[in-house]
Amino acid sequence: MKKILVIGAKGKMGSAVCKVLKNDYEIVEAKRNENWADFKVDLIIDFGSEESSVLSAEAAAKMRVPLIIGSTGQSKEQFEKIDRFCAGLPYLVCSNFSVGIVVLKHTIDSILNVKIDEIAIFEKHHRAKKDAPSGTALSLERFIKEKQNTKVQMLSLRGGKEIGSHKVSFYFKNELLEVSHAAFSREAFADGVKIAAGFMLEQKTAKRYDFDEIIKCKFKIKSNI
């Protein structure tokens, strides 16, 4: 059975990931005071923090194993360090492991065939989420701007126990079109992590992989994403 080292296993998202993976993989939970590079595992998954993601990248580089980073909020400098450490590895950095978000992008891609006057992204998350806008909202903004040079207004709300929802509003001259996605539990993202883990464990080519491409391949989604 393949071994997976999970960083942040006691956190809300990390524990959901462990729950989904435990029947198919041997889970090794990392503690802060341990030298992660000493573990003998086949894959590292990080759902700790922006700081731990850099340490996970360093450990993966020393162990020569694939890495999946799901923690968010990294600075430009932290991303640069992750890319340097993982230069010789298969690795994946993703802010949202929802299959539904990939399908949402597929829908947005078709909408952007028409010139849009204004676009707004509204995202809601639980009060404990540190980063705002969310990593998913920022990825949607980047995706939209790559397709159409239109100003995107970003709105964020933190409160309650909302797992996560994203709504994209497209304003035409006299019309409004909206598409949205909501996660009902963290298992929605953990299921996507399981798909990504299975894929990454099979990869030998050293590069930064893309979750959208993994899902498109698995479910045979045909689009320009």
Buried (B, 14 or more C-beta within 10 A) or exposed (E): EEBBBBBBBEBEBBBBBBEBBEEEBEBBBBEEEEEBBEBEBBBBBBBBBBEBBBBBBBBBBEBEBBBBBBBBBBEEEBBEBBEEBBEEBBBBBBBBBBBBBBBBBBEBBEBBEEEBEEBBBBBBBEEEBEBBBBBBBBBBBEBBEEBBEBEBEBBBEBEEEBBBBBBBBBBEEEEEEEBEBBBEEBBBBBBBBBBBBBBBBEBEEEEBBEBBBBBBEBEEBEEEB
